Amino acid sequence: MSRQRVERMELYQKLLREGITDPVVLAHRLRVHERTIYRYGNRLAGGKDRRVVRYHECKPKVLAHLQAWPNSRFSAWDLARFLGLRGDGLVKRALQDLHQEGLVQAVVEPRDPSTLRQLVTRWQVTQGQVKAG
């Protein structure tokens, strides 16, 4: 870790001891992004990687949504928006993992049916995984 990061982490701990716990205020005082404050908190709590935890939470939600709409196809971006995530990176990893397990299938199709120029990968649940409603 760079000297500047070490100093920011020490200042972060000092501000916490003073009772300042609002991530927005801490980010402003340290002149970092709010996500950095969450990373500092995770590091102090034992160094748990938040992305790994969110990935495991994301995977069953993705599968449940696809099972709820068995005759529909969704892009990773559409699924991320439905799940309330900022980006589709977690969803893409979850979909790739579900695809390897044979639970979902990928269908590459044109984004616009009138042109074949832009292709998009859409995902749907495999027929054996459709929940009886």
C-alpha positions as YAML, in Angstrom:
chain: A
units: angstrom
residues:
- id: 1
  name: MET
  ca: [0.00, 0.00, 0.00]
- id: 2
  name: SER
  ca: [1.35, 3.45, -0.87]
- id: 3
  name: ARG
  ca: [2.31, 5.92, 1.84]
- id: 4
  name: GLN
  ca: [-0.59, 8.18, 0.83]
- id: 5
  name: ARG
  ca: [-3.09, 5.34, 1.20]
- id: 6
  name: VAL
  ca: [-1.65, 4.41, 4.59]
- id: 7
  name: GLU
  ca: [-2.02, 8.01, 5.74]
- id: 8
  name: ARG
  ca: [-5.63, 8.15, 4.47]
- id: 9
  name: MET
  ca: [-6.41, 4.88, 6.26]
- id: 10
  name: GLU
  ca: [-4.95, 6.26, 9.50]
- id: 11
  name: LEU
  ca: [-7.00, 9.45, 9.12]
- id: 12
  name: TYR
  ca: [-10.08, 7.32, 8.41]
- id: 13
  name: GLN
  ca: [-9.55, 5.41, 11.65]
- id: 14
  name: LYS
  ca: [-8.99, 8.66, 13.56]
- id: 15
  name: LEU
  ca: [-12.26, 10.11, 12.23]
- id: 16
  name: LEU
  ca: [-14.09, 6.93, 13.19]
- id: 17
  name: ARG
  ca: [-12.73, 7.20, 16.75]
- id: 18
  name: GLU
  ca: [-14.02, 10.79, 16.84]
- id: 19
  name: GLY
  ca: [-17.50, 9.47, 16.06]
- id: 20
  name: ILE
  ca: [-17.79, 10.43, 12.39]
- id: 21
  name: THR
  ca: [-19.41, 7.45, 10.69]
- id: 22
  name: ASP
  ca: [-21.31, 8.92, 7.74]
- id: 23
  name: PRO
  ca: [-19.60, 7.58, 4.57]
- id: 24
  name: VAL
  ca: [-20.36, 10.76, 2.62]
- id: 25
  name: VAL
  ca: [-18.77, 12.98, 5.28]
- id: 26
  name: LEU
  ca: [-15.78, 10.65, 5.59]
- id: 27
  name: ALA
  ca: [-15.29, 10.60, 1.83]
- id: 28
  name: HIS
  ca: [-15.41, 14.39, 1.69]
- id: 29
  name: ARG
  ca: [-12.93, 14.77, 4.56]
- id: 30
  name: LEU
  ca: [-10.51, 12.25, 3.04]
- id: 31
  name: ARG
  ca: [-11.07, 13.54, -0.52]
- id: 32
  name: VAL
  ca: [-11.87, 10.08, -1.85]
- id: 33
  name: HIS
  ca: [-14.92, 8.45, -3.41]
- id: 34
  name: GLU
  ca: [-17.58, 7.01, -1.13]
- id: 35
  name: ARG
  ca: [-16.77, 3.50, -2.44]
- id: 36
  name: THR
  ca: [-13.26, 3.92, -1.06]
- id: 37
  name: ILE
  ca: [-14.74, 4.50, 2.38]
- id: 38
  name: TYR
  ca: [-16.63, 1.21, 2.10]
- id: 39
  name: ARG
  ca: [-13.41, -0.54, 1.07]
- id: 40
  name: TYR
  ca: [-11.63, 0.91, 4.11]
- id: 41
  name: GLY
  ca: [-14.46, -0.30, 6.33]
- id: 42
  name: ASN
  ca: [-14.29, -3.77, 4.82]
- id: 43
  name: ARG
  ca: [-10.53, -3.87, 5.28]
- id: 44
  name: LEU
  ca: [-10.90, -2.95, 8.97]
- id: 45
  name: ALA
  ca: [-13.63, -5.57, 9.41]
- id: 46
  name: GLY
  ca: [-11.30, -8.35, 8.37]
- id: 47
  name: GLY
  ca: [-10.49, -7.73, 4.76]
- id: 48
  name: LYS
  ca: [-13.52, -9.45, 3.30]
- id: 49
  name: ASP
  ca: [-13.92, -8.75, -0.42]
- id: 50
  name: ARG
  ca: [-17.39, -7.26, -0.87]
- id: 51
  name: ARG
  ca: [-17.49, -8.18, -4.57]
- id: 52
  name: VAL
  ca: [-17.29, -11.90, -3.79]
- id: 53
  name: VAL
  ca: [-20.13, -11.65, -1.28]
- id: 54
  name: ARG
  ca: [-22.32, -9.73, -3.74]
- id: 55
  name: TYR
  ca: [-21.59, -12.25, -6.50]
- id: 56
  name: HIS
  ca: [-22.99, -15.09, -4.41]
- id: 57
  name: GLU
  ca: [-26.05, -13.01, -3.57]
- id: 58
  name: CYS
  ca: [-26.56, -12.10, -7.22]
- id: 59
  name: LYS
  ca: [-26.51, -15.61, -8.70]
- id: 60
  name: PRO
  ca: [-29.76, -16.95, -7.14]
- id: 61
  name: LYS
  ca: [-31.56, -13.69, -7.89]
- id: 62
  name: VAL
  ca: [-30.58, -13.90, -11.55]
- id: 63
  name: LEU
  ca: [-31.74, -17.51, -11.78]
- id: 64
  name: ALA
  ca: [-35.02, -16.74, -9.98]
- id: 65
  name: HIS
  ca: [-35.78, -13.88, -12.37]
- id: 66
  name: LEU
  ca: [-35.08, -16.01, -15.42]
- id: 67
  name: GLN
  ca: [-37.25, -18.81, -14.00]
- id: 68
  name: ALA
  ca: [-40.07, -16.35, -13.36]
- id: 69
  name: TRP
  ca: [-39.99, -15.37, -17.07]
- id: 70
  name: PRO
  ca: [-39.21, -18.68, -18.82]
- id: 71
  name: ASN
  ca: [-40.27, -17.58, -22.31]
- id: 72
  name: SER
  ca: [-38.29, -14.32, -22.27]
- id: 73
  name: ARG
  ca: [-34.68, -13.47, -23.00]
- id: 74
  name: PHE
  ca: [-32.75, -10.79, -21.12]
- id: 75
  name: SER
  ca: [-29.40, -9.14, -21.63]
- id: 76
  name: ALA
  ca: [-27.04, -8.93, -18.67]
- id: 77
  name: TRP
  ca: [-27.68, -5.18, -18.61]
- id: 78
  name: ASP
  ca: [-31.46, -5.70, -18.40]
- id: 79
  name: LEU
  ca: [-31.02, -8.13, -15.52]
- id: 80
  name: ALA
  ca: [-28.67, -5.76, -13.71]
- id: 81
  name: ARG
  ca: [-31.22, -2.94, -14.00]
- id: 82
  name: PHE
  ca: [-33.98, -5.20, -12.67]
- id: 83
  name: LEU
  ca: [-31.83, -6.30, -9.72]
- id: 84
  name: GLY
  ca: [-30.90, -2.68, -8.96]
- id: 85
  name: LEU
  ca: [-27.18, -3.03, -9.66]
- id: 86
  name: ARG
  ca: [-25.07, -0.22, -11.10]
- id: 87
  name: GLY
  ca: [-23.33, -2.29, -13.73]
- id: 88
  name: ASP
  ca: [-23.70, -5.66, -15.35]
- id: 89
  name: GLY
  ca: [-20.33, -7.15, -14.33]
- id: 90
  name: LEU
  ca: [-21.71, -9.17, -11.42]
- id: 91
  name: VAL
  ca: [-24.61, -10.37, -13.52]
- id: 92
  name: LYS
  ca: [-22.32, -11.41, -16.37]
- id: 93
  name: ARG
  ca: [-20.19, -13.51, -14.01]
- id: 94
  name: ALA
  ca: [-23.30, -15.06, -12.48]
- id: 95
  name: LEU
  ca: [-24.72, -15.84, -15.94]
- id: 96
  name: GLN
  ca: [-21.46, -17.42, -17.10]
- id: 97
  name: ASP
  ca: [-21.39, -19.59, -13.99]
- id: 98
  name: LEU
  ca: [-25.06, -20.59, -14.42]
- id: 99
  name: HIS
  ca: [-24.33, -21.35, -18.08]
- id: 100
  name: GLN
  ca: [-21.48, -23.68, -17.10]
- id: 101
  name: GLU
  ca: [-23.85, -25.44, -14.71]
- id: 102
  name: GLY
  ca: [-26.38, -25.87, -17.53]
- id: 103
  name: LEU
  ca: [-29.07, -23.78, -15.83]
- id: 104
  name: VAL
  ca: [-29.25, -20.99, -18.42]
- id: 105
  name: GLN
  ca: [-28.50, -20.68, -22.11]
- id: 106
  name: ALA
  ca: [-27.11, -17.84, -24.17]
- id: 107
  name: VAL
  ca: [-28.73, -16.73, -27.40]
- id: 108
  name: VAL
  ca: [-26.86, -14.31, -29.67]
- id: 109
  name: GLU
  ca: [-29.29, -12.20, -31.66]
- id: 110
  name: PRO
  ca: [-29.38, -8.81, -33.38]
- id: 111
  name: ARG
  ca: [-30.06, -5.86, -31.11]
- id: 112
  name: ASP
  ca: [-32.36, -4.44, -33.79]
- id: 113
  name: PRO
  ca: [-34.26, -7.05, -35.87]
- id: 114
  name: SER
  ca: [-34.06, -4.86, -38.98]
- id: 115
  name: THR
  ca: [-30.24, -4.96, -39.03]
- id: 116
  name: LEU
  ca: [-27.66, -7.61, -38.24]
- id: 117
  name: ARG
  ca: [-24.89, -5.14, -37.42]
- id: 118
  name: GLN
  ca: [-25.10, -5.05, -33.62]
- id: 119
  name: LEU
  ca: [-25.38, -8.40, -31.90]
- id: 120
  name: VAL
  ca: [-26.28, -8.87, -28.27]
- id: 121
  name: THR
  ca: [-26.18, -11.92, -26.02]
- id: 122
  name: ARG
  ca: [-29.47, -12.55, -24.28]
- id: 123
  name: TRP
  ca: [-30.03, -15.19, -21.65]
- id: 124
  name: GLN
  ca: [-32.90, -17.47, -20.80]
- id: 125
  name: VAL
  ca: [-33.45, -20.34, -18.46]
- id: 126
  name: THR
  ca: [-32.97, -23.80, -19.94]
- id: 127
  name: GLN
  ca: [-36.21, -25.73, -20.44]
- id: 128
  name: GLY
  ca: [-35.36, -28.24, -17.69]
- id: 129
  name: GLN
  ca: [-35.06, -25.43, -15.13]
- id: 130
  name: VAL
  ca: [-38.49, -23.82, -15.55]
- id: 131
  name: LYS
  ca: [-40.36, -23.72, -12.23]
- id: 132
  name: ALA
  ca: [-43.86, -25.12, -12.20]
- id: 133
  name: GLY
  ca: [-46.05, -22.16, -11.39]
...
